[in-house]
């Protein structure tokens, strides 16, 4: 039995580059098959996190633009009052 282990090691060392590449691809395929469910769940969680971030940023942007419009209205009112001048006893 010890001779079989040595023979396998010797045969692995004598593999050509193409055979080594095929062996690596098989190992990669086995890895993906074994861990596909775990990877999918991680991808879903990542997608949901990115989606939540995008929706949050969009909502924040819309809210800040609405507030900016309110500030423009306040600024316009202030300009009108500034142009009219201060209210004193002589001009009211």
PDB file of N, CA, C and O in Angstrom:
ATOM      1  N   UNK A   1       0.814  -1.195   0.000  1.00  0.00           N
ATOM      2  CA  UNK A   1       0.000   0.000   0.000  1.00  0.00           C
ATOM      3  C   UNK A   1       0.856   1.258   0.000  1.00  0.00           C
ATOM      4  O   UNK A   1       0.459   2.272  -0.574  1.00  0.00           O
ATOM      5  N   UNK A   2       1.991   1.212   0.616  1.00  0.00           N
ATOM      6  CA  UNK A   2       2.879   2.373   0.622  1.00  0.00           C
ATOM      7  C   UNK A   2       3.366   2.671  -0.777  1.00  0.00           C
ATOM      8  O   UNK A   2       3.596   3.833  -1.114  1.00  0.00           O
ATOM      9  N   UNK A   3       3.526   1.660  -1.592  1.00  0.00           N
ATOM     10  CA  UNK A   3       3.995   1.861  -2.955  1.00  0.00           C
ATOM     11  C   UNK A   3       2.939   2.583  -3.788  1.00  0.00           C
ATOM     12  O   UNK A   3       3.277   3.346  -4.694  1.00  0.00           O
ATOM     13  N   UNK A   4       1.665   2.348  -3.488  1.00  0.00           N
ATOM     14  CA  UNK A   4       0.610   3.031  -4.238  1.00  0.00           C
ATOM     15  C   UNK A   4       0.645   4.529  -3.973  1.00  0.00           C
ATOM     16  O   UNK A   4       0.488   5.322  -4.901  1.00  0.00           O
ATOM     17  N   UNK A   5       0.847   4.927  -2.721  1.00  0.00           N
ATOM     18  CA  UNK A   5       0.915   6.343  -2.371  1.00  0.00           C
ATOM     19  C   UNK A   5       2.069   7.024  -3.056  1.00  0.00           C
ATOM     20  O   UNK A   5       1.940   8.162  -3.508  1.00  0.00           O
ATOM     21  N   UNK A   6       3.200   6.346  -3.143  1.00  0.00           N
ATOM     22  CA  UNK A   6       4.366   6.922  -3.801  1.00  0.00           C
ATOM     23  C   UNK A   6       4.103   7.030  -5.296  1.00  0.00           C
ATOM     24  O   UNK A   6       4.487   8.013  -5.930  1.00  0.00           O
ATOM     25  N   UNK A   7       3.452   6.021  -5.857  1.00  0.00           N
ATOM     26  CA  UNK A   7       3.136   6.030  -7.285  1.00  0.00           C
ATOM     27  C   UNK A   7       2.200   7.166  -7.650  1.00  0.00           C
ATOM     28  O   UNK A   7       2.359   7.781  -8.704  1.00  0.00           O
ATOM     29  N   UNK A   8       1.218   7.457  -6.791  1.00  0.00           N
ATOM     30  CA  UNK A   8       0.293   8.555  -7.058  1.00  0.00           C
ATOM     31  C   UNK A   8       1.020   9.883  -7.024  1.00  0.00           C
ATOM     32  O   UNK A   8       0.759  10.758  -7.849  1.00  0.00           O
ATOM     33  N   UNK A   9       1.931  10.041  -6.074  1.00  0.00           N
ATOM     34  CA  UNK A   9       2.692  11.279  -5.967  1.00  0.00           C
ATOM     35  C   UNK A   9       3.575  11.448  -7.188  1.00  0.00           C
ATOM     36  O   UNK A   9       3.681  12.545  -7.738  1.00  0.00           O
ATOM     37  N   UNK A  10       4.202  10.376  -7.610  1.00  0.00           N
ATOM     38  CA  UNK A  10       5.073  10.444  -8.774  1.00  0.00           C
ATOM     39  C   UNK A  10       4.267  10.761 -10.030  1.00  0.00           C
ATOM     40  O   UNK A  10       4.721  11.527 -10.880  1.00  0.00           O
ATOM     41  N   UNK A  11       3.069  10.176 -10.154  1.00  0.00           N
ATOM     42  CA  UNK A  11       2.261  10.446 -11.339  1.00  0.00           C
ATOM     43  C   UNK A  11       1.745  11.880 -11.348  1.00  0.00           C
ATOM     44  O   UNK A  11       1.594  12.461 -12.422  1.00  0.00           O
ATOM     45  N   UNK A  12       1.466  12.474 -10.175  1.00  0.00           N
ATOM     46  CA  UNK A  12       1.018  13.867 -10.112  1.00  0.00           C
ATOM     47  C   UNK A  12       2.139  14.805 -10.521  1.00  0.00           C
ATOM     48  O   UNK A  12       1.890  15.845 -11.130  1.00  0.00           O
ATOM     49  N   UNK A  13       3.370  14.446 -10.190  1.00  0.00           N
ATOM     50  CA  UNK A  13       4.499  15.288 -10.558  1.00  0.00           C
ATOM     51  C   UNK A  13       4.751  15.238 -12.055  1.00  0.00           C
ATOM     52  O   UNK A  13       5.315  16.182 -12.609  1.00  0.00           O
ATOM     53  N   UNK A  14       4.352  14.172 -12.720  1.00  0.00           N
ATOM     54  CA  UNK A  14       4.618  14.005 -14.138  1.00  0.00           C
ATOM     55  C   UNK A  14       3.462  14.484 -15.014  1.00  0.00           C
ATOM     56  O   UNK A  14       3.477  14.262 -16.225  1.00  0.00           O
ATOM     57  N   UNK A  15       2.473  15.129 -14.428  1.00  0.00           N
ATOM     58  CA  UNK A  15       1.345  15.627 -15.211  1.00  0.00           C
ATOM     59  C   UNK A  15       1.805  16.764 -16.109  1.00  0.00           C
ATOM     60  O   UNK A  15       2.676  17.552 -15.739  1.00  0.00           O
ATOM     61  N   UNK A  16       1.222  16.838 -17.269  1.00  0.00           N
ATOM     62  CA  UNK A  16       1.527  17.949 -18.168  1.00  0.00           C
ATOM     63  C   UNK A  16       0.788  19.196 -17.686  1.00  0.00           C
ATOM     64  O   UNK A  16      -0.069  19.133 -16.805  1.00  0.00           O
ATOM     65  N   UNK A  17       1.139  20.314 -18.282  1.00  0.00           N
ATOM     66  CA  UNK A  17       0.505  21.581 -17.889  1.00  0.00           C
ATOM     67  C   UNK A  17      -0.992  21.544 -18.184  1.00  0.00           C
ATOM     68  O   UNK A  17      -1.788  22.063 -17.402  1.00  0.00           O
ATOM     69  N   UNK A  18      -1.380  20.940 -19.298  1.00  0.00           N
ATOM     70  CA  UNK A  18      -2.799  20.853 -19.654  1.00  0.00           C
ATOM     71  C   UNK A  18      -3.556  19.985 -18.660  1.00  0.00           C
ATOM     72  O   UNK A  18      -4.682  20.304 -18.279  1.00  0.00           O
ATOM     73  N   UNK A  19      -2.935  18.887 -18.243  1.00  0.00           N
ATOM     74  CA  UNK A  19      -3.581  17.999 -17.271  1.00  0.00           C
ATOM     75  C   UNK A  19      -3.716  18.695 -15.918  1.00  0.00           C
ATOM     76  O   UNK A  19      -4.726  18.534 -15.234  1.00  0.00           O
ATOM     77  N   UNK A  20      -2.706  19.465 -15.536  1.00  0.00           N
ATOM     78  CA  UNK A  20      -2.781  20.214 -14.275  1.00  0.00           C
ATOM     79  C   UNK A  20      -3.902  21.254 -14.337  1.00  0.00           C
ATOM     80  O   UNK A  20      -4.608  21.486 -13.356  1.00  0.00           O
ATOM     81  N   UNK A  21      -4.047  21.873 -15.508  1.00  0.00           N
ATOM     82  CA  UNK A  21      -5.100  22.873 -15.662  1.00  0.00           C
ATOM     83  C   UNK A  21      -6.478  22.227 -15.568  1.00  0.00           C
ATOM     84  O   UNK A  21      -7.379  22.777 -14.935  1.00  0.00           O
ATOM     85  N   UNK A  22      -6.647  21.076 -16.187  1.00  0.00           N
ATOM     86  CA  UNK A  22      -7.923  20.359 -16.114  1.00  0.00           C
ATOM     87  C   UNK A  22      -8.210  19.951 -14.672  1.00  0.00           C
ATOM     88  O   UNK A  22      -9.347  20.055 -14.212  1.00  0.00           O
ATOM     89  N   UNK A  23      -7.192  19.491 -13.963  1.00  0.00           N
ATOM     90  CA  UNK A  23      -7.353  19.097 -12.560  1.00  0.00           C
ATOM     91  C   UNK A  23      -7.778  20.294 -11.712  1.00  0.00           C
ATOM     92  O   UNK A  23      -8.660  20.171 -10.861  1.00  0.00           O
ATOM     93  N   UNK A  24      -7.152  21.455 -11.941  1.00  0.00           N
ATOM     94  CA  UNK A  24      -7.524  22.662 -11.188  1.00  0.00           C
ATOM     95  C   UNK A  24      -8.956  23.084 -11.494  1.00  0.00           C
ATOM     96  O   UNK A  24      -9.692  23.490 -10.594  1.00  0.00           O
ATOM     97  N   UNK A  25      -9.352  22.990 -12.757  1.00  0.00           N
ATOM     98  CA  UNK A  25     -10.719  23.363 -13.132  1.00  0.00           C
ATOM     99  C   UNK A  25     -11.733  22.425 -12.487  1.00  0.00           C
ATOM    100  O   UNK A  25     -12.803  22.863 -12.067  1.00  0.00           O
ATOM    101  N   UNK A  26     -11.406  21.152 -12.408  1.00  0.00           N
ATOM    102  CA  UNK A  26     -12.306  20.207 -11.731  1.00  0.00           C
ATOM    103  C   UNK A  26     -12.423  20.546 -10.248  1.00  0.00           C
ATOM    104  O   UNK A  26     -13.511  20.509  -9.673  1.00  0.00           O
ATOM    105  N   UNK A  27     -11.289  20.876  -9.642  1.00  0.00           N
ATOM    106  CA  UNK A  27     -11.325  21.244  -8.218  1.00  0.00           C
ATOM    107  C   UNK A  27     -12.153  22.512  -8.011  1.00  0.00           C
ATOM    108  O   UNK A  27     -12.924  22.602  -7.056  1.00  0.00           O
ATOM    109  N   UNK A  28     -11.995  23.487  -8.902  1.00  0.00           N
ATOM    110  CA  UNK A  28     -12.791  24.713  -8.805  1.00  0.00           C
ATOM    111  C   UNK A  28     -14.280  24.414  -8.970  1.00  0.00           C
ATOM    112  O   UNK A  28     -15.110  24.945  -8.232  1.00  0.00           O
ATOM    113  N   UNK A  29     -14.611  23.568  -9.932  1.00  0.00           N
ATOM    114  CA  UNK A  29     -16.004  23.207 -10.160  1.00  0.00           C
ATOM    115  C   UNK A  29     -16.593  22.495  -8.947  1.00  0.00           C
ATOM    116  O   UNK A  29     -17.729  22.763  -8.557  1.00  0.00           O
ATOM    117  N   UNK A  30     -15.827  21.596  -8.357  1.00  0.00           N
ATOM    118  CA  UNK A  30     -16.288  20.914  -7.146  1.00  0.00           C
ATOM    119  C   UNK A  30     -16.513  21.906  -6.009  1.00  0.00           C
ATOM    120  O   UNK A  30     -17.489  21.794  -5.267  1.00  0.00           O
ATOM    121  N   UNK A  31     -15.607  22.880  -5.872  1.00  0.00           N
ATOM    122  CA  UNK A  31     -15.749  23.903  -4.831  1.00  0.00           C
ATOM    123  C   UNK A  31     -17.045  24.690  -5.035  1.00  0.00           C
ATOM    124  O   UNK A  31     -17.806  24.893  -4.090  1.00  0.00           O
ATOM    125  N   UNK A  32     -17.296  25.137  -6.283  1.00  0.00           N
ATOM    126  CA  UNK A  32     -18.488  25.933  -6.551  1.00  0.00           C
ATOM    127  C   UNK A  32     -19.760  25.125  -6.338  1.00  0.00           C
ATOM    128  O   UNK A  32     -20.756  25.645  -5.835  1.00  0.00           O
ATOM    129  N   UNK A  33     -19.725  23.848  -6.723  1.00  0.00           N
ATOM    130  CA  UNK A  33     -20.901  23.005  -6.506  1.00  0.00           C
ATOM    131  C   UNK A  33     -21.182  22.833  -5.026  1.00  0.00           C
ATOM    132  O   UNK A  33     -22.336  22.868  -4.599  1.00  0.00           O
ATOM    133  N   UNK A  34     -20.133  22.648  -4.245  1.00  0.00           N
ATOM    134  CA  UNK A  34     -20.291  22.415  -2.815  1.00  0.00           C
ATOM    135  C   UNK A  34     -20.782  23.673  -2.087  1.00  0.00           C
ATOM    136  O   UNK A  34     -21.584  23.582  -1.158  1.00  0.00           O
ATOM    137  N   UNK A  35     -20.307  24.824  -2.506  1.00  0.00           N
ATOM    138  CA  UNK A  35     -20.596  26.067  -1.777  1.00  0.00           C
ATOM    139  C   UNK A  35     -21.573  26.990  -2.494  1.00  0.00           C
ATOM    140  O   UNK A  35     -21.671  28.165  -2.139  1.00  0.00           O
ATOM    141  N   UNK A  36     -22.295  26.493  -3.489  1.00  0.00           N
ATOM    142  CA  UNK A  36     -23.187  27.344  -4.280  1.00  0.00           C
ATOM    143  C   UNK A  36     -24.276  27.998  -3.424  1.00  0.00           C
ATOM    144  O   UNK A  36     -24.555  29.186  -3.588  1.00  0.00           O
ATOM    145  N   UNK A  37     -24.882  27.248  -2.530  1.00  0.00           N
ATOM    146  CA  UNK A  37     -25.970  27.797  -1.712  1.00  0.00           C
ATOM    147  C   UNK A  37     -25.460  28.910  -0.800  1.00  0.00           C
ATOM    148  O   UNK A  37     -26.112  29.943  -0.647  1.00  0.00           O
ATOM    149  N   UNK A  38     -24.305  28.697  -0.202  1.00  0.00           N
ATOM    150  CA  UNK A  38     -23.726  29.706   0.688  1.00  0.00           C
ATOM    151  C   UNK A  38     -23.369  30.972  -0.094  1.00  0.00           C
ATOM    152  O   UNK A  38     -23.591  32.086   0.379  1.00  0.00           O
ATOM    153  N   UNK A  39     -22.825  30.791  -1.272  1.00  0.00           N
ATOM    154  CA  UNK A  39     -22.434  31.939  -2.092  1.00  0.00           C
ATOM    155  C   UNK A  39     -23.663  32.712  -2.543  1.00  0.00           C
ATOM    156  O   UNK A  39     -23.656  33.943  -2.527  1.00  0.00           O
ATOM    157  N   UNK A  40     -24.720  32.008  -2.945  1.00  0.00           N
ATOM    158  CA  UNK A  40     -25.953  32.691  -3.363  1.00  0.00           C
ATOM    159  C   UNK A  40     -26.540  33.515  -2.228  1.00  0.00           C
ATOM    160  O   UNK A  40     -26.978  34.647  -2.435  1.00  0.00           O
ATOM    161  N   UNK A  41     -26.548  32.941  -1.021  1.00  0.00           N
ATOM    162  CA  UNK A  41     -27.118  33.691   0.105  1.00  0.00           C
ATOM    163  C   UNK A  41     -26.288  34.925   0.406  1.00  0.00           C
ATOM    164  O   UNK A  41     -26.838  35.980   0.722  1.00  0.00           O
ATOM    165  N   UNK A  42     -24.978  34.808   0.315  1.00  0.00           N
ATOM    166  CA  UNK A  42     -24.128  35.986   0.529  1.00  0.00           C
ATOM    167  C   UNK A  42     -24.382  37.042  -0.542  1.00  0.00           C
ATOM    168  O   UNK A  42     -24.436  38.236  -0.249  1.00  0.00           O
ATOM    169  N   UNK A  43     -24.538  36.590  -1.787  1.00  0.00           N
ATOM    170  CA  UNK A  43     -24.814  37.533  -2.870  1.00  0.00           C
ATOM    171  C   UNK A  43     -26.148  38.241  -2.660  1.00  0.00           C
ATOM    172  O   UNK A  43     -26.265  39.439  -2.920  1.00  0.00           O
ATOM    173  N   UNK A  44     -27.143  37.513  -2.197  1.00  0.00           N
ATOM    174  CA  UNK A  44     -28.451  38.137  -1.931  1.00  0.00           C
ATOM    175  C   UNK A  44     -28.351  39.178  -0.827  1.00  0.00           C
ATOM    176  O   UNK A  44     -28.903  40.273  -0.940  1.00  0.00           O
ATOM    177  N   UNK A  45     -27.644  38.827   0.240  1.00  0.00           N
ATOM    178  CA  UNK A  45     -27.484  39.765   1.353  1.00  0.00           C
ATOM    179  C   UNK A  45     -26.746  41.013   0.876  1.00  0.00           C
ATOM    180  O   UNK A  45     -27.124  42.134   1.216  1.00  0.00           O
ATOM    181  N   UNK A  46     -25.697  40.813   0.090  1.00  0.00           N
ATOM    182  CA  UNK A  46     -24.952  41.956  -0.443  1.00  0.00           C
ATOM    183  C   UNK A  46     -25.833  42.806  -1.346  1.00  0.00           C
ATOM    184  O   UNK A  46     -25.797  44.034  -1.272  1.00  0.00           O
ATOM    185  N   UNK A  47     -26.623  42.162  -2.196  1.00  0.00           N
ATOM    186  CA  UNK A  47     -27.527  42.899  -3.077  1.00  0.00           C
ATOM    187  C   UNK A  47     -28.561  43.696  -2.311  1.00  0.00           C
ATOM    188  O   UNK A  47     -28.856  44.840  -2.660  1.00  0.00           O
ATOM    189  N   UNK A  48     -29.116  43.094  -1.264  1.00  0.00           N
ATOM    190  CA  UNK A  48     -30.097  43.816  -0.441  1.00  0.00           C
ATOM    191  C   UNK A  48     -29.450  44.996   0.274  1.00  0.00           C
ATOM    192  O   UNK A  48     -30.056  46.061   0.386  1.00  0.00           O
ATOM    193  N   UNK A  49     -28.232  44.816   0.756  1.00  0.00           N
ATOM    194  CA  UNK A  49     -27.543  45.912   1.436  1.00  0.00           C
ATOM    195  C   UNK A  49     -27.265  47.063   0.472  1.00  0.00           C
ATOM    196  O   UNK A  49     -27.470  48.228   0.814  1.00  0.00           O
ATOM    197  N   UNK A  50     -26.803  46.738  -0.718  1.00  0.00           N
ATOM    198  CA  UNK A  50     -26.536  47.784  -1.711  1.00  0.00           C
ATOM    199  C   UNK A  50     -27.840  48.466  -2.114  1.00  0.00           C
ATOM    200  O   UNK A  50     -27.882  49.689  -2.244  1.00  0.00           O
ATOM    201  N   UNK A  51     -28.904  47.688  -2.313  1.00  0.00           N
ATOM    202  CA  UNK A  51     -30.200  48.260  -2.659  1.00  0.00           C
ATOM    203  C   UNK A  51     -30.727  49.190  -1.581  1.00  0.00           C
ATOM    204  O   UNK A  51     -31.254  50.261  -1.883  1.00  0.00           O
ATOM    205  N   UNK A  52     -30.587  48.783  -0.317  1.00  0.00           N
ATOM    206  CA  UNK A  52     -31.035  49.635   0.793  1.00  0.00           C
ATOM    207  C   UNK A  52     -30.231  50.928   0.837  1.00  0.00           C
ATOM    208  O   UNK A  52     -30.780  51.997   1.103  1.00  0.00           O
ATOM    209  N   UNK A  53     -28.943  50.829   0.578  1.00  0.00           N
ATOM    210  CA  UNK A  53     -28.103  52.033   0.565  1.00  0.00           C
ATOM    211  C   UNK A  53     -28.541  52.987  -0.542  1.00  0.00           C
ATOM    212  O   UNK A  53     -28.657  54.192  -0.318  1.00  0.00           O
ATOM    213  N   UNK A  54     -28.785  52.449  -1.734  1.00  0.00           N
ATOM    214  CA  UNK A  54     -29.196  53.278  -2.871  1.00  0.00           C
ATOM    215  C   UNK A  54     -30.542  53.936  -2.590  1.00  0.00           C
ATOM    216  O   UNK A  54     -30.711  55.129  -2.844  1.00  0.00           O
ATOM    217  N   UNK A  55     -31.485  53.183  -2.075  1.00  0.00           N
ATOM    218  CA  UNK A  55     -32.803  53.757  -1.760  1.00  0.00           C
ATOM    219  C   UNK A  55     -32.675  54.831  -0.687  1.00  0.00           C
ATOM    220  O   UNK A  55     -33.329  55.871  -0.767  1.00  0.00           O
ATOM    221  N   UNK A  56     -31.845  54.588   0.304  1.00  0.00           N
ATOM    222  CA  UNK A  56     -31.623  55.589   1.352  1.00  0.00           C
ATOM    223  C   UNK A  56     -31.013  56.867   0.808  1.00  0.00           C
ATOM    224  O   UNK A  56     -31.443  57.965   1.159  1.00  0.00           O
ATOM    225  N   UNK A  57     -30.010  56.726  -0.051  1.00  0.00           N
ATOM    226  CA  UNK A  57     -29.379  57.913  -0.630  1.00  0.00           C
ATOM    227  C   UNK A  57     -30.362  58.676  -1.523  1.00  0.00           C
ATOM    228  O   UNK A  57     -30.389  59.906  -1.511  1.00  0.00           O
ATOM    229  N   UNK A  58     -31.161  57.949  -2.290  1.00  0.00           N
ATOM    230  CA  UNK A  58     -32.159  58.586  -3.149  1.00  0.00           C
ATOM    231  C   UNK A  58     -33.179  59.346  -2.299  1.00  0.00           C
ATOM    232  O   UNK A  58     -33.526  60.487  -2.604  1.00  0.00           O
ATOM    233  N   UNK A  59     -33.651  58.707  -1.242  1.00  0.00           N
ATOM    234  CA  UNK A  59     -34.637  59.359  -0.365  1.00  0.00           C
ATOM    235  C   UNK A  59     -34.047  60.598   0.289  1.00  0.00           C
ATOM    236  O   UNK A  59     -34.705  61.636   0.365  1.00  0.00           O
ATOM    237  N   UNK A  60     -32.813  60.493   0.758  1.00  0.00           N
ATOM    238  CA  UNK A  60     -32.153  61.634   1.389  1.00  0.00           C
ATOM    239  C   UNK A  60     -32.002  62.784   0.391  1.00  0.00           C
ATOM    240  O   UNK A  60     -32.227  63.945   0.734  1.00  0.00           O
ATOM    241  N   UNK A  61     -31.623  62.455  -0.839  1.00  0.00           N
ATOM    242  CA  UNK A  61     -31.445  63.485  -1.858  1.00  0.00           C
ATOM    243  C   UNK A  61     -32.764  64.188  -2.160  1.00  0.00           C
ATOM    244  O   UNK A  61     -32.806  65.415  -2.249  1.00  0.00           O
ATOM    245  N   UNK A  62     -33.832  63.428  -2.317  1.00  0.00           N
ATOM    246  CA  UNK A  62     -35.139  64.022  -2.591  1.00  0.00           C
ATOM    247  C   UNK A  62     -35.564  64.911  -1.428  1.00  0.00           C
ATOM    248  O   UNK A  62     -36.078  66.008  -1.646  1.00  0.00           O
ATOM    249  N   UNK A  63     -35.357  64.455  -0.207  1.00  0.00           N
ATOM    250  CA  UNK A  63     -35.719  65.242   0.974  1.00  0.00           C
ATOM    251  C   UNK A  63     -34.917  66.538   1.029  1.00  0.00           C
ATOM    252  O   UNK A  63     -35.470  67.594   1.336  1.00  0.00           O
ATOM    253  N   UNK A  64     -33.623  66.469   0.736  1.00  0.00           N
ATOM    254  CA  UNK A  64     -32.802  67.677   0.814  1.00  0.00           C
ATOM    255  C   UNK A  64     -33.157  68.666  -0.291  1.00  0.00           C
ATOM    256  O   UNK A  64     -33.070  69.877  -0.088  1.00  0.00           O
ATOM    257  N   UNK A  65     -33.555  68.164  -1.455  1.00  0.00           N
ATOM    258  CA  UNK A  65     -33.979  69.066  -2.531  1.00  0.00           C
ATOM    259  C   UNK A  65     -35.269  69.767  -2.140  1.00  0.00           C
ATOM    260  O   UNK A  65     -35.426  70.958  -2.410  1.00  0.00           O
ATOM    261  N   UNK A  66     -36.190  69.061  -1.515  1.00  0.00           N
ATOM    262  CA  UNK A  66     -37.434  69.696  -1.058  1.00  0.00           C
ATOM    263  C   UNK A  66     -37.132  70.780  -0.040  1.00  0.00           C
ATOM    264  O   UNK A  66     -37.735  71.852  -0.075  1.00  0.00           O
ATOM    265  N   UNK A  67     -36.207  70.510   0.863  1.00  0.00           N
ATOM    266  CA  UNK A  67     -35.838  71.510   1.861  1.00  0.00           C
ATOM    267  C   UNK A  67     -35.161  72.702   1.193  1.00  0.00           C
ATOM    268  O   UNK A  67     -35.325  73.839   1.636  1.00  0.00           O
ATOM    269  N   UNK A  68     -34.411  72.448   0.141  1.00  0.00           N
ATOM    270  CA  UNK A  68     -33.753  73.529  -0.573  1.00  0.00           C
ATOM    271  C   UNK A  68     -34.784  74.456  -1.210  1.00  0.00           C
ATOM    272  O   UNK A  68     -34.598  75.673  -1.227  1.00  0.00           O
ATOM    273  N   UNK A  69     -35.864  73.890  -1.732  1.00  0.00           N
ATOM    274  CA  UNK A  69     -36.927  74.714  -2.308  1.00  0.00           C
ATOM    275  C   UNK A  69     -37.570  75.585  -1.238  1.00  0.00           C
ATOM    276  O   UNK A  69     -37.881  76.749  -1.489  1.00  0.00           O
ATOM    277  N   UNK A  70     -37.766  75.039  -0.070  1.00  0.00           N
ATOM    278  CA  UNK A  70     -38.338  75.815   1.037  1.00  0.00           C
ATOM    279  C   UNK A  70     -37.397  76.961   1.398  1.00  0.00           C
ATOM    280  O   UNK A  70     -37.838  78.081   1.655  1.00  0.00           O
ATOM    281  N   UNK A  71     -36.088  76.667   1.414  1.00  0.00           N
ATOM    282  CA  UNK A  71     -35.122  77.714   1.731  1.00  0.00           C
ATOM    283  C   UNK A  71     -35.119  78.793   0.644  1.00  0.00           C
ATOM    284  O   UNK A  71     -34.941  79.972   0.950  1.00  0.00           O
ATOM    285  N   UNK A  72     -35.314  78.405  -0.615  1.00  0.00           N
ATOM    286  CA  UNK A  72     -35.401  79.402  -1.687  1.00  0.00           C
ATOM    287  C   UNK A  72     -36.613  80.308  -1.489  1.00  0.00           C
ATOM    288  O   UNK A  72     -36.529  81.516  -1.711  1.00  0.00           O
ATOM    289  N   UNK A  73     -37.732  79.732  -1.076  1.00  0.00           N
ATOM    290  CA  UNK A  73     -38.930  80.537  -0.818  1.00  0.00           C
ATOM    291  C   UNK A  73     -38.682  81.521   0.314  1.00  0.00           C
ATOM    292  O   UNK A  73     -39.084  82.682   0.235  1.00  0.00           O
ATOM    293  N   UNK A  74     -38.023  81.060   1.359  1.00  0.00           N
ATOM    294  CA  UNK A  74     -37.721  81.935   2.494  1.00  0.00           C
ATOM    295  C   UNK A  74     -36.767  83.037   2.052  1.00  0.00           C
ATOM    296  O   UNK A  74     -36.922  84.196   2.438  1.00  0.00           O
ATOM    297  N   UNK A  75     -35.769  82.666   1.230  1.00  0.00           N
ATOM    298  CA  UNK A  75     -34.823  83.676   0.734  1.00  0.00           C
ATOM    299  C   UNK A  75     -35.534  84.708  -0.131  1.00  0.00           C
ATOM    300  O   UNK A  75     -35.227  85.897  -0.047  1.00  0.00           O
ATOM    301  N   UNK A  76     -36.469  84.278  -0.954  1.00  0.00           N
ATOM    302  CA  UNK A  76     -37.217  85.231  -1.792  1.00  0.00           C
ATOM    303  C   UNK A  76     -38.025  86.197  -0.937  1.00  0.00           C
ATOM    304  O   UNK A  76     -38.077  87.394  -1.218  1.00  0.00           O
ATOM    305  N   UNK A  77     -38.652  85.668   0.105  1.00  0.00           N
ATOM    306  CA  UNK A  77     -39.406  86.543   1.010  1.00  0.00           C
ATOM    307  C   UNK A  77     -38.480  87.533   1.699  1.00  0.00           C
ATOM    308  O   UNK A  77     -38.839  88.695   1.887  1.00  0.00           O
ATOM    309  N   UNK A  78     -37.287  87.077   2.077  1.00  0.00           N
ATOM    310  CA  UNK A  78     -36.333  87.966   2.736  1.00  0.00           C
ATOM    311  C   UNK A  78     -35.868  89.066   1.775  1.00  0.00           C
ATOM    312  O   UNK A  78     -35.707  90.217   2.181  1.00  0.00           O
ATOM    313  N   UNK A  79     -35.653  88.714   0.504  1.00  0.00           N
ATOM    314  CA  UNK A  79     -35.237  89.719  -0.479  1.00  0.00           C
ATOM    315  C   UNK A  79     -36.322  90.785  -0.656  1.00  0.00           C
ATOM    316  O   UNK A  79     -36.035  91.980  -0.730  1.00  0.00           O
ATOM    317  N   UNK A  80     -37.564  90.326  -0.722  1.00  0.00           N
ATOM    318  CA  UNK A  80     -38.675  91.272  -0.880  1.00  0.00           C
ATOM    319  C   UNK A  80     -38.725  92.224   0.307  1.00  0.00           C
ATOM    320  O   UNK A  80     -38.883  93.433   0.139  1.00  0.00           O
ATOM    321  N   UNK A  81     -38.591  91.675   1.494  1.00  0.00           N
ATOM    322  CA  UNK A  81     -38.625  92.530   2.691  1.00  0.00           C
ATOM    323  C   UNK A  81     -37.421  93.451   2.743  1.00  0.00           C
ATOM    324  O   UNK A  81     -37.533  94.571   3.241  1.00  0.00           O
ATOM    325  N   UNK A  82     -36.264  93.010   2.241  1.00  0.00           N
ATOM    326  CA  UNK A  82     -35.072  93.854   2.252  1.00  0.00           C
ATOM    327  C   UNK A  82     -35.236  95.004   1.260  1.00  0.00           C
ATOM    328  O   UNK A  82     -34.841  96.135   1.543  1.00  0.00           O
ATOM    329  N   UNK A  83     -35.821  94.711   0.099  1.00  0.00           N
ATOM    330  CA  UNK A  83     -36.022  95.742  -0.916  1.00  0.00           C
ATOM    331  C   UNK A  83     -37.018  96.784  -0.412  1.00  0.00           C
ATOM    332  O   UNK A  83     -36.847  97.978  -0.655  1.00  0.00           O
ATOM    333  N   UNK A  84     -38.037  96.342   0.273  1.00  0.00           N
ATOM    334  CA  UNK A  84     -39.035  97.281   0.807  1.00  0.00           C
ATOM    335  C   UNK A  84     -38.427  98.179   1.870  1.00  0.00           C
ATOM    336  O   UNK A  84     -38.896  99.294   2.099  1.00  0.00           O
ATOM    337  N   UNK A  85     -37.392  97.692   2.507  1.00  0.00           N
ATOM    338  CA  UNK A  85     -36.734  98.504   3.508  1.00  0.00           C
ATOM    339  C   UNK A  85     -37.308  98.251   4.895  1.00  0.00           C
ATOM    340  O   UNK A  85     -38.336  97.592   5.045  1.00  0.00           O
ATOM    341  N   UNK A  86     -36.626  98.786   5.912  1.00  0.00           N
ATOM    342  CA  UNK A  86     -37.096  98.561   7.271  1.00  0.00           C
ATOM    343  C   UNK A  86     -38.370  99.331   7.555  1.00  0.00           C
ATOM    344  O   UNK A  86     -38.620 100.388   6.976  1.00  0.00           O
ATOM    345  N   UNK A  87     -39.159  98.791   8.445  1.00  0.00           N
ATOM    346  CA  UNK A  87     -40.410  99.467   8.821  1.00  0.00           C
ATOM    347  C   UNK A  87     -40.113 100.368  10.006  1.00  0.00           C
ATOM    348  O   UNK A  87     -39.786  99.915  11.102  1.00  0.00           O
ATOM    349  N   UNK A  88     -40.232 101.603   9.755  1.00  0.00           N
ATOM    350  CA  UNK A  88     -40.055 102.572  10.819  1.00  0.00           C
ATOM    351  C   UNK A  88     -41.341 103.389  10.941  1.00  0.00           C
ATOM    352  O   UNK A  88     -42.282 103.210  10.167  1.00  0.00           O
ATOM    353  N   UNK A  89     -41.363 104.244  11.877  1.00  0.00           N
ATOM    354  CA  UNK A  89     -42.557 105.043  12.070  1.00  0.00           C
ATOM    355  C   UNK A  89     -42.834 105.966  10.895  1.00  0.00           C
ATOM    356  O   UNK A  89     -43.984 106.344  10.671  1.00  0.00           O
ATOM    357  N   UNK A  90     -41.817 106.334  10.149  1.00  0.00           N
ATOM    358  CA  UNK A  90     -42.016 107.291   9.049  1.00  0.00           C
ATOM    359  C   UNK A  90     -42.522 106.625   7.775  1.00  0.00           C
ATOM    360  O   UNK A  90     -43.234 107.257   6.995  1.00  0.00           O
ATOM    361  N   UNK A  91     -42.159 105.327   7.542  1.00  0.00           N
ATOM    362  CA  UNK A  91     -42.576 104.724   6.283  1.00  0.00           C
ATOM    363  C   UNK A  91     -43.597 103.600   6.445  1.00  0.00           C
ATOM    364  O   UNK A  91     -43.849 102.887   5.474  1.00  0.00           O
ATOM    365  N   UNK A  92     -44.193 103.404   7.611  1.00  0.00           N
ATOM    366  CA  UNK A  92     -45.162 102.345   7.740  1.00  0.00           C
ATOM    367  C   UNK A  92     -46.572 102.824   7.541  1.00  0.00           C
ATOM    368  O   UNK A  92     -47.510 102.032   7.621  1.00  0.00           O
TER     369      UNK A  92
END
